[in-house]
């Protein structure tokens, strides 16, 4: 069939990108001027532009608006830019509601890449490498900024999580964990999946969701193989997607569950000058109920989407597993210390990637692993390319102006309509954007616009910081959306399109659940 041929799919991806490039580029009506305290550009622009006072959320600089919509050379970005340069080269002109040329090229690239990620005519690792290639080839960013995110500290941290998972398997701890779960679940695949996914999903609130997912997968895979569960069956899809989805949802339960939560809380504090702060216990108080509800809910939804075949039975553990070995104790001690260091990052200040690599070195020094164990079992393509490429694309979305363009399309429609409308709008926007950029970057991009808007409307900005940290947990549309997705995909038990199909169902339901929790639980706590 023609639609399934790789050559045709690659041509379709190219055509989609070309179509976006050929579409007219909206320049918008408003432009932001920075570095011009005397409003000299406004004075020089004459009758062509007027001062716009409606967008008060833009703290630095001022905004000019076209006096009419006629297509005049003096009603363009280029005219303003030339005027500014003539006055002072340090004055900068920025698009506000228009689409910059770089952003236009970025969107064409984005459409092409999203098609390739979903249809998968070539390995996703190669598609992820093409992100860096296209960013440079299209002039969106330079070589250094395109490739640097592929070794971002977050990528190194993900590699550490994967290596820890390999060490747990080698030491026999995953077999021990599987033994206890199977003892509780019996031979039922469904019961086993619910227990491990809900347990690690809730546990993701107090460890990084990528680490929790890695531990669960390395426990689950041997049992799936023993039960004869083949890749791409409904049973495999249910098991292998329930875990990353549950871990991502559970990660919003506390500040350490994911970088998105810490970034939202930190940015709120800095942007409001310390006036508003979300403490560790505050975040748990507001967010944990939503995590406790959404974690089992996502497993239930996936159960009905990919109903497992009851013919599959997990192996029985008739023999006792025996006492703890010295290797198991050493492994658990080292990884336990690493988790403790991750939990206490606020005290010692060392990045997760630094303490993680110390843990990897300790595993080798104490004879638990050899370098060959790491090189043969670590999914390098997943850690370096897929997730690194996602970060690179997210940063380019921000720097090109595409993110700002989308933000200005969304927020005017929800401004001035109460906290619930702003909450829903931001939650939906954040959940969509975080699929193509790192959730930390998504929070950092949206909060500078949303917090001033909340303050102007008399809405507690804590509501919006919580919303962003929690809604960006639902990156379920693309493999690159979040680390758990990429880690689970690396085992090749499901296709990228399977994850997208599930995400289209799961994401709206969880967002609705988040709104209901905010409208009820937060009201009881007096936040709204």
N, C-alpha and C positions, 0 to 999 in steps of 0.2 A: 504494500500500500504506500502511495506517494507521501502521505502525511508522516509516515514513520521513518522515512529515509533521512539519514543524517545530513546529506547534502542539501535536501530541500529545507530541512529545519534550520540549517545555518544560513541559507539564503533568506528565509523568512525573518530571521533575527536581524540580518543586515537591512532588509527592506523596511522593517518597522522603525529602525533607527533613522533611516533615510527619510521616512515620512515625517518623523518628528522634526528633523532638521529643516525640512521644506515648509513646515507650518510657519505662519507669520509670528514674529517674536513681539509680544506685547511690551512696550517700553514703559507704560504706566503714566500716571499724571503727577506723581510726587517724587521729589528727590531730596535726599538728606545731605546737608552741607556740614562738614566738620572742620575745625581749625580756623573758623572765621568768626571770631568773637564780635567784630564790629559790623557784621552783616554786610560786608562790602559787596559780596556776590549778589545779594538781594538788591542793593542800590544800583549795581551795574546792569542787572537783568531788565531793568526798566518795567514796562507794562506787560512783559511776557509772562512773568511769574509773580505770585503773591505769597505772602507768608501764611503757612498752614498751621494753625494752632490746635487742630483737632487731635493730632497724634502726640499727646503729651507723654506717652510712655517712652519716647525716645529722649533719654536724659541728655546725652551729649549732642551738641550741634542743634540745627534747626531744619525745618522742612519747608521746601518751596513747592507750590502747586501751580500747574499751568492755568493761565487765565481763561483759556478756552481750549477746545479740542481740535482746532484747525491744524492741518499738517504744515506747519511753518518750520523752516530751519532753526528759527529762534525759539522753538518750543520743544527742544530735544535735549537729551543727556549730553550729546557732544557739544552743543552750544554752551551749556552750563560749565562743562569741563574746561573748554577753551577760555571762557571768561574767568574762571577760577585761577587757571594757570597764569593768565595775564596779570592777575592781581597779586598772587602769592603762590608759588609752586607747592607749598606745604598744605594748602587748602585742598580737601578731598571732596568729591561728589559721589554719592552712593545712590543706587536704585532703592526705592521704598516699596512700591507696588508693581514695579516692572520686572522684566526678566533680563538680566545681564547676558551678553553674548556667551560668556563662559558657562553660565547656568543653562543656556539653551543647548549648548553642545553636551553638557553633562546629562541633561534629561534624555537626549538622543542615545547616549551611551547607556544610561540607566535602563531604558526600555529594552535595548538589545540584550543587556546582561540579565535582566529579570527573566526574559523569554528563555535564555540559555539555561538559567538556573532551574526553571520549572520544567522545561521539556527535556533537558539533559542530553543533547546530541553528542556532546563531548564530556569527558570527566569533569566534575565540578572543580577539582583542583586546577585544571587547565583554565577553566572559565575564570576562576579566582585570580590566577596569574595575569590574565588578560586585563583585569581591572587596572593594575599598575601600568601596563603597556598602553592602554587606551587613554588613560589620564594624561600621559605625557604626549602621545601622538596627537591628541586633540587640543593640546595647549591649555589644558585645564589646570595643571600644576606642573612643577618641575620634577626632575628625576628623583632628587633626594626626598621630597615630600611624598612622592608616589610610593617609593619602596620602603621608607623608614617604618611605616606602620606594620609591615610584615614581621618586624622584630620588636613590636611594641611590648612594654612590660606586661600587658595583659596577655599577649600571645605566649610569652615565656611562662607566665603563671599557668596558663592552660596546659602547656607542655608538662609542667611539674605535676599537675593533677593527673594527667594521663600516665606519667611514670609511676606515681604513687599507686595508681590502680593496677599497673603491671606488677609492682612489688607485692601488693596484697595477694594477687593471684599466685605468684611464685612461692610466697611463704605459706600458702594454704589457708589464709584467712577468709578468702572468698568462699572456699568450700565449707568452712566452718559456719560462715554466715548463711550460706545456702542450706546447710544442714538444719540449722535452727528454724529457718523460715519454712522449709519443707515439712519439718516435724509439726509445725503449727498449721500449715496449709494443706497437708496431705499431698496427694498427687495432682490436685486441681491447678491447672494453669491459671485460671481466672482468679482463684483465691490467692495464689502465690503473687500474681501481678499486683493485685490490690494491696496486699500487705507490704511488699517491698516499695511500691511507688508511693503509697501514702506515708509510710515510715520515713523514707528518704526525702520525700517532698516536704514534710513538716521539718525534717532535720535540716533542709536547705536554708531554713531561716537562720540557723546558727553556724553554718559553714557555707562556703561558696557553692552556688548551685552547680557549677561545673565539677567540683570535687565530689559532691554527692552523686551526681549522675554517673561519673566515672566508676565510682565504687559499686553502684548498682548494676551497671552494665557488665562489669567484669565478673560479677556474681551470677548474673542472669544467663550470659552467653553459654557457659559450659552445660548448664541444665537444659537450655533449649536444644543444644546439639545432642545431648543424651536422649532427649525426648523425640528427636527426629523432626523438629520444627524447621521447615525449609524457609529460606529467604523469600520475601515477596508474597507470602501467604497472609491471609487476614490475621491469623494468630500471631505471626511474627510482627506484623505492623502494629497490632494492638499492644504487644509487650514492649516493643522497641520505641514506640512513640509516646506511650503513657509515661515512661520514666522521665525523659527530658521535659515534657510538658508539665509534669507534676513538680519537678525540681525548679523549673522557672517560676511557676506560680508560687511555690513555697518560699522562694528567695526573697519575696517582698515582705516577709514577716518580721524582719529586724534589719538594722542598719548594715550588718555584716553579711547578709544573704546575697548581696550583689552590689557592684559598684554604682549602679543607678540610684540606689537608696542613699548611699553615702554622699554621692554627688548632689542629689537634690537637697539634702539637709545642709550640706556645707555651703552650697550656693545661696540658699535662703538666708543663712546667717550672714554671709559676706555682703550680699546685695542689699540687705536691710540694715546694715551697719550694726549687727548684733542685736537688733530690736526683737527679732523673731528667731527662735531656736527650737529645734526638735531634738531632744535628748534620746539616748539609747532606749530608755524605758518608755518614753513618750511614743516613739515609733512602734514599739511592740504593742503598746496599749491601743493605738489606732489601727495598725495594719495586721496584727496577728489574726484577729477574727476572720478577716478576708482571706488570709492564707489557709486557715483551717477549713474554710468552706470550699474554696476553689480547688484545692489539691485533690480531694476525693471526687469533686464534681467533674474535673477534667478527665479522670480515669473512667468515670461512668459514661461520659459522652463518647470517648474513644471505644468503649466496649460496644456501644450500639452502632458506631460507625464501622468498626472492623471486628465484628463478633467472632471470637475465637472458636475454633473447631473443638468440640468436646472429646474428639477421638484422641487428642494428644494428652498424654499423661506424663507427669514428671517422674523421674526415677525415685524409688524408695531408698532410704538410708536404713537398712536393716541392722547394720553393725553400728556400734557406738563409735563416735568420731575420735575418741581418745583424749588424753591430756594435752594441754598446750605445750608446744615445742619451744625450744630456745629461740629459734628463728622467728616464730610467730610473735613471741614476746618482744624481741628486739624491733621487729617491723612496726608493731603496734605502738611501741614507745616512741620511736622516731616520728611516725606520722602524727601521733597524739601531740607531741611537742610542737610540730609544725602547725597543727590546727590551733594550738594555744597561742603561738606567735601571731597567727593570722587574726585571732580574736582580739589580741591586745595591740594591734597595730597603732591604735591611738596613743598608746603609752610609749612604745619604743621608736615609732616613726619609720621603721624599715618597710620598704615596699613588699608586697606579697611575692613578687618574682624573686627578690633577694633571699627572703627566708625560705621560699620554696626550693630554690637551687641549693641552699645549704642542706636542706633535707635530702635532696637527690644525692648530693655528695656523701652524706652520712650513710645512706643506704648502700653505697658502693664501698665506702671505707670499712663498714662493719660486716662486709661479706654477704649481704642479703641479695645484692644484684651485681652483675658484671656489665660492662659497657655493651657487650654483645646482646644481653637481655633487653637493653634499652633500644639499641639500633634496630633490632629485629622485630620488636613488638610495638614500638611507638608509631602512631599514625602521623608521620611528619607532614603529610599533605594536608591533613585536617587542621593541625595546629598552626603551621606556618602560612599556608596559602588561603584556605577557606576563611578562617577567622581573621587573619591578617588582611586579606583582601577586603573583607567587610569593613574593617576599621578604616582602611585607606579610602574606600568609597564614601563612608560616612563623613570623614573630614573634608573630602572634596565637595560633598553636597553642601556643607556649611561654607567653606571658603569661596565657592563659585557663586554663591548668592541664591542657589536654588532653594535652600531651606527657608531663607528669609522670604522668598517669593511665595512659597506655600503657606507660610505662617500668616502673611498679610492677606492671603485669599480666605483663610479660615476665620481668623479672629474678629474681623469686622462684623461677621454674621452672628457672633455670640456675645459681643460686647454690650453691656448695659441691660442684660436680661437675667440677672440674678446668679447666685453661686452655682446652682444646679446645672444651668445651661453652660456656663463657663467650664464647669467640672467635666461635663459630658464631652463638650467640644475638644477640650484639651486632652482628655483621656483617649478619645478616638484618634485624634491627630498624633499624639505621642505613640500609641500602639502601632499605627501605620508606618510612621517615620522610622521607628526603631528596627523595622525589618530590613532596612537598607543601610543603616548606620548603627554604630555602637550605641547601646542604650544610655551610656554615660554622656556621649556626645549629643544624643537627642534631648536629654534633660537640660544640658548646658545651653543648647540652642533655643529651647522654648521658654525656659524660666525667665530669661532677661526681658522677654516681651510680656509674659503673663503676670509676673509679680507686680510691676508698676500698674498694670491694668486692674489687678485685684485691689491694690491700695486706693486707686482713684475711685473705685466703685464701693469702697467700704467693706470689701470681702477680706477675711483673714487669709493672708498669703500662705499660711501653713497648710491650708486646704489644698492649694494648688501644688505645693511642693510634694505633699503626700500623694496626690493624684498622679503626678509625673513619675515618681519613684515606683509606684505600684502598677500603673497602666503599661509602662514600658517593660514589665515582666512578661507581657503577652505577645512576644515576638514569634508567632507561630506560622507565619506565611512562607518564609524562606529558610533554607538550611543555614544561611549566614546570619540569620536574625539574632541568634544568641549562642553562646558556647555549648550548652547541652544539646541543641539541635545538631550542631556540627559534629560533636563527639558521637552521638548516636548514629548519625548518618555514616560515619566512617566505617562501620561494620557491614554496611551494604545489605541490610535486611529489608530496607524499603527504598522507594524512589523519592526523589525530590518532589515530584508531583503529588505523591501520596501525602507528604507532610503539608503541602499547600492546601490540598483538599480538606484535610482535617482542620487546619488552621482557620479556614474560611467559616467553619462551623463553630469551632471552639472559641475563637477570639470574641465574637459579638456576645456570646453567652456569658463569658467571664467578665467582660466590660459591664454588662448589665448587672451582674452580681456585685461588682465593685460599686456601682452607683447605688444599689439598694443598701449595701453595708454602710456607705457614707451617709445616706439619707436617714438611716435608722440608728446605727450604733454611734455614729459621730454626734447625732442629735442628743442621744442619751448622755454622752460625755460633755455636751455643751460646746462642741467645736463649731457646729453649724446652727 
